């Protein structure tokens, strides 16, 4: 869910994120829909693209579940 939230917050489509990360749009779409897993290296590439775009990933803690935030 964090990947989809981050992508949406940056106004990126599945195709744009996939291209920027060097993966197919179908890989991004499958992962976001929960249909398929993803290799750690692929997930790291997506995370890097999103973080470079201004996303901060927030882990789950006692106050709530995982989320995303835009850098100020």
ABEGO torsion letter per residue (X at the ends): XAAAAAAAAAGBBAAAAAAAAGBBAAAAAAAAAGABBBBAAAAAAAAAAAAAAGBBBBBBBAAEBBBBBBBX
